[in-house]
Amino acid sequence: MGLGDKIGNKAEELKGKAKEKVGDATDNPDMQAEGTGEKYKAHAKQAGEKVKDVGRDAKDDLDR
């Protein structure tokens, strides 16, 4: 996972958390749900990138 991907995914996660909290504070279930969705989307991207990293590392180990 490249540094740019990590930063982008973390930024998306934090943006989702912020929207979720604003939705809670303003009693806005739509904004809360949107924030939750963004947060979990970022988590899924991070997991996908980690799987790629593990696959790449395993391939490198086999090539040695």
Phi and psi in radians as a Rosetta constraint file:
Dihedral C 1 N 2 CA 2 C 2 CIRCULARHARMONIC -1.315 0.35
Dihedral N 2 CA 2 C 2 N 3 CIRCULARHARMONIC 2.754 0.35
Dihedral C 2 N 3 CA 3 C 3 CIRCULARHARMONIC -1.047 0.35
Dihedral N 3 CA 3 C 3 N 4 CIRCULARHARMONIC -0.684 0.35
Dihedral C 3 N 4 CA 4 C 4 CIRCULARHARMONIC -1.075 0.35
Dihedral N 4 CA 4 C 4 N 5 CIRCULARHARMONIC -0.714 0.35
Dihedral C 4 N 5 CA 5 C 5 CIRCULARHARMONIC -1.117 0.35
Dihedral N 5 CA 5 C 5 N 6 CIRCULARHARMONIC -0.766 0.35
Dihedral C 5 N 6 CA 6 C 6 CIRCULARHARMONIC -1.066 0.35
Dihedral N 6 CA 6 C 6 N 7 CIRCULARHARMONIC -0.784 0.35
Dihedral C 6 N 7 CA 7 C 7 CIRCULARHARMONIC -1.132 0.35
Dihedral N 7 CA 7 C 7 N 8 CIRCULARHARMONIC -0.778 0.35
Dihedral C 7 N 8 CA 8 C 8 CIRCULARHARMONIC -1.091 0.35
Dihedral N 8 CA 8 C 8 N 9 CIRCULARHARMONIC -0.760 0.35
Dihedral C 8 N 9 CA 9 C 9 CIRCULARHARMONIC -1.156 0.35
Dihedral N 9 CA 9 C 9 N 10 CIRCULARHARMONIC -0.699 0.35
Dihedral C 9 N 10 CA 10 C 10 CIRCULARHARMONIC -1.152 0.35
Dihedral N 10 CA 10 C 10 N 11 CIRCULARHARMONIC -0.696 0.35
Dihedral C 10 N 11 CA 11 C 11 CIRCULARHARMONIC -1.099 0.35
Dihedral N 11 CA 11 C 11 N 12 CIRCULARHARMONIC -0.728 0.35
Dihedral C 11 N 12 CA 12 C 12 CIRCULARHARMONIC -1.124 0.35
Dihedral N 12 CA 12 C 12 N 13 CIRCULARHARMONIC -0.701 0.35
Dihedral C 12 N 13 CA 13 C 13 CIRCULARHARMONIC -1.092 0.35
Dihedral N 13 CA 13 C 13 N 14 CIRCULARHARMONIC -0.798 0.35
Dihedral C 13 N 14 CA 14 C 14 CIRCULARHARMONIC -1.150 0.35
Dihedral N 14 CA 14 C 14 N 15 CIRCULARHARMONIC -0.649 0.35
Dihedral C 14 N 15 CA 15 C 15 CIRCULARHARMONIC -1.098 0.35
Dihedral N 15 CA 15 C 15 N 16 CIRCULARHARMONIC -0.735 0.35
Dihedral C 15 N 16 CA 16 C 16 CIRCULARHARMONIC -1.110 0.35
Dihedral N 16 CA 16 C 16 N 17 CIRCULARHARMONIC -0.745 0.35
Dihedral C 16 N 17 CA 17 C 17 CIRCULARHARMONIC -1.076 0.35
Dihedral N 17 CA 17 C 17 N 18 CIRCULARHARMONIC -0.726 0.35
Dihedral C 17 N 18 CA 18 C 18 CIRCULARHARMONIC -1.105 0.35
Dihedral N 18 CA 18 C 18 N 19 CIRCULARHARMONIC -0.802 0.35
Dihedral C 18 N 19 CA 19 C 19 CIRCULARHARMONIC -1.079 0.35
Dihedral N 19 CA 19 C 19 N 20 CIRCULARHARMONIC -0.707 0.35
Dihedral C 19 N 20 CA 20 C 20 CIRCULARHARMONIC -1.056 0.35
Dihedral N 20 CA 20 C 20 N 21 CIRCULARHARMONIC -0.777 0.35
Dihedral C 20 N 21 CA 21 C 21 CIRCULARHARMONIC -1.192 0.35
Dihedral N 21 CA 21 C 21 N 22 CIRCULARHARMONIC -0.697 0.35
Dihedral C 21 N 22 CA 22 C 22 CIRCULARHARMONIC -1.115 0.35
Dihedral N 22 CA 22 C 22 N 23 CIRCULARHARMONIC -0.715 0.35
Dihedral C 22 N 23 CA 23 C 23 CIRCULARHARMONIC -1.064 0.35
Dihedral N 23 CA 23 C 23 N 24 CIRCULARHARMONIC -0.703 0.35
Dihedral C 23 N 24 CA 24 C 24 CIRCULARHARMONIC -1.109 0.35
Dihedral N 24 CA 24 C 24 N 25 CIRCULARHARMONIC -0.831 0.35
Dihedral C 24 N 25 CA 25 C 25 CIRCULARHARMONIC -1.153 0.35
Dihedral N 25 CA 25 C 25 N 26 CIRCULARHARMONIC -0.604 0.35
Dihedral C 25 N 26 CA 26 C 26 CIRCULARHARMONIC -1.711 0.35
Dihedral N 26 CA 26 C 26 N 27 CIRCULARHARMONIC 0.099 0.35
Dihedral C 26 N 27 CA 27 C 27 CIRCULARHARMONIC 0.958 0.35
Dihedral N 27 CA 27 C 27 N 28 CIRCULARHARMONIC 0.799 0.35
Dihedral C 27 N 28 CA 28 C 28 CIRCULARHARMONIC -1.983 0.35
Dihedral N 28 CA 28 C 28 N 29 CIRCULARHARMONIC 1.672 0.35
Dihedral C 28 N 29 CA 29 C 29 CIRCULARHARMONIC -1.128 0.35
Dihedral N 29 CA 29 C 29 N 30 CIRCULARHARMONIC -0.491 0.35
Dihedral C 29 N 30 CA 30 C 30 CIRCULARHARMONIC -1.158 0.35
Dihedral N 30 CA 30 C 30 N 31 CIRCULARHARMONIC -0.791 0.35
Dihedral C 30 N 31 CA 31 C 31 CIRCULARHARMONIC -1.184 0.35
Dihedral N 31 CA 31 C 31 N 32 CIRCULARHARMONIC -0.671 0.35
Dihedral C 31 N 32 CA 32 C 32 CIRCULARHARMONIC -1.066 0.35
Dihedral N 32 CA 32 C 32 N 33 CIRCULARHARMONIC -0.797 0.35
Dihedral C 32 N 33 CA 33 C 33 CIRCULARHARMONIC -1.142 0.35
Dihedral N 33 CA 33 C 33 N 34 CIRCULARHARMONIC -0.695 0.35
Dihedral C 33 N 34 CA 34 C 34 CIRCULARHARMONIC -1.093 0.35
Dihedral N 34 CA 34 C 34 N 35 CIRCULARHARMONIC -0.758 0.35
Dihedral C 34 N 35 CA 35 C 35 CIRCULARHARMONIC -1.111 0.35
Dihedral N 35 CA 35 C 35 N 36 CIRCULARHARMONIC -0.742 0.35
Dihedral C 35 N 36 CA 36 C 36 CIRCULARHARMONIC -1.074 0.35
Dihedral N 36 CA 36 C 36 N 37 CIRCULARHARMONIC -0.745 0.35
Dihedral C 36 N 37 CA 37 C 37 CIRCULARHARMONIC -1.083 0.35
Dihedral N 37 CA 37 C 37 N 38 CIRCULARHARMONIC -0.767 0.35
Dihedral C 37 N 38 CA 38 C 38 CIRCULARHARMONIC -1.119 0.35
Dihedral N 38 CA 38 C 38 N 39 CIRCULARHARMONIC -0.697 0.35
Dihedral C 38 N 39 CA 39 C 39 CIRCULARHARMONIC -1.096 0.35
Dihedral N 39 CA 39 C 39 N 40 CIRCULARHARMONIC -0.806 0.35
Dihedral C 39 N 40 CA 40 C 40 CIRCULARHARMONIC -1.260 0.35
Dihedral N 40 CA 40 C 40 N 41 CIRCULARHARMONIC -0.510 0.35
Dihedral C 40 N 41 CA 41 C 41 CIRCULARHARMONIC -1.115 0.35
Dihedral N 41 CA 41 C 41 N 42 CIRCULARHARMONIC -0.741 0.35
Dihedral C 41 N 42 CA 42 C 42 CIRCULARHARMONIC -1.125 0.35
Dihedral N 42 CA 42 C 42 N 43 CIRCULARHARMONIC -0.699 0.35
Dihedral C 42 N 43 CA 43 C 43 CIRCULARHARMONIC -1.080 0.35
Dihedral N 43 CA 43 C 43 N 44 CIRCULARHARMONIC -0.713 0.35
Dihedral C 43 N 44 CA 44 C 44 CIRCULARHARMONIC -1.137 0.35
Dihedral N 44 CA 44 C 44 N 45 CIRCULARHARMONIC -0.707 0.35
Dihedral C 44 N 45 CA 45 C 45 CIRCULARHARMONIC -1.094 0.35
Dihedral N 45 CA 45 C 45 N 46 CIRCULARHARMONIC -0.740 0.35
Dihedral C 45 N 46 CA 46 C 46 CIRCULARHARMONIC -1.093 0.35
Dihedral N 46 CA 46 C 46 N 47 CIRCULARHARMONIC -0.724 0.35
Dihedral C 46 N 47 CA 47 C 47 CIRCULARHARMONIC -1.121 0.35
Dihedral N 47 CA 47 C 47 N 48 CIRCULARHARMONIC -0.740 0.35
Dihedral C 47 N 48 CA 48 C 48 CIRCULARHARMONIC -1.073 0.35
Dihedral N 48 CA 48 C 48 N 49 CIRCULARHARMONIC -0.722 0.35
Dihedral C 48 N 49 CA 49 C 49 CIRCULARHARMONIC -1.153 0.35
Dihedral N 49 CA 49 C 49 N 50 CIRCULARHARMONIC -0.649 0.35
Dihedral C 49 N 50 CA 50 C 50 CIRCULARHARMONIC -1.142 0.35
Dihedral N 50 CA 50 C 50 N 51 CIRCULARHARMONIC -0.666 0.35
Dihedral C 50 N 51 CA 51 C 51 CIRCULARHARMONIC -1.108 0.35
Dihedral N 51 CA 51 C 51 N 52 CIRCULARHARMONIC -0.734 0.35
Dihedral C 51 N 52 CA 52 C 52 CIRCULARHARMONIC -1.057 0.35
Dihedral N 52 CA 52 C 52 N 53 CIRCULARHARMONIC -0.754 0.35
Dihedral C 52 N 53 CA 53 C 53 CIRCULARHARMONIC -1.072 0.35
Dihedral N 53 CA 53 C 53 N 54 CIRCULARHARMONIC -0.761 0.35
Dihedral C 53 N 54 CA 54 C 54 CIRCULARHARMONIC -1.108 0.35
Dihedral N 54 CA 54 C 54 N 55 CIRCULARHARMONIC -0.764 0.35
Dihedral C 54 N 55 CA 55 C 55 CIRCULARHARMONIC -1.079 0.35
Dihedral N 55 CA 55 C 55 N 56 CIRCULARHARMONIC -0.743 0.35
Dihedral C 55 N 56 CA 56 C 56 CIRCULARHARMONIC -1.121 0.35
Dihedral N 56 CA 56 C 56 N 57 CIRCULARHARMONIC -0.746 0.35
Dihedral C 56 N 57 CA 57 C 57 CIRCULARHARMONIC -1.124 0.35
Dihedral N 57 CA 57 C 57 N 58 CIRCULARHARMONIC -0.708 0.35
Dihedral C 57 N 58 CA 58 C 58 CIRCULARHARMONIC -1.136 0.35
Dihedral N 58 CA 58 C 58 N 59 CIRCULARHARMONIC -0.715 0.35
Dihedral C 58 N 59 CA 59 C 59 CIRCULARHARMONIC -1.106 0.35
Dihedral N 59 CA 59 C 59 N 60 CIRCULARHARMONIC -0.747 0.35
Dihedral C 59 N 60 CA 60 C 60 CIRCULARHARMONIC -1.078 0.35
Dihedral N 60 CA 60 C 60 N 61 CIRCULARHARMONIC -0.694 0.35
Dihedral C 60 N 61 CA 61 C 61 CIRCULARHARMONIC -1.141 0.35
Dihedral N 61 CA 61 C 61 N 62 CIRCULARHARMONIC -0.642 0.35
Dihedral C 61 N 62 CA 62 C 62 CIRCULARHARMONIC -1.255 0.35
Dihedral N 62 CA 62 C 62 N 63 CIRCULARHARMONIC -0.532 0.35
Dihedral C 62 N 63 CA 63 C 63 CIRCULARHARMONIC -1.307 0.35
Dihedral N 63 CA 63 C 63 N 64 CIRCULARHARMONIC -0.223 0.35
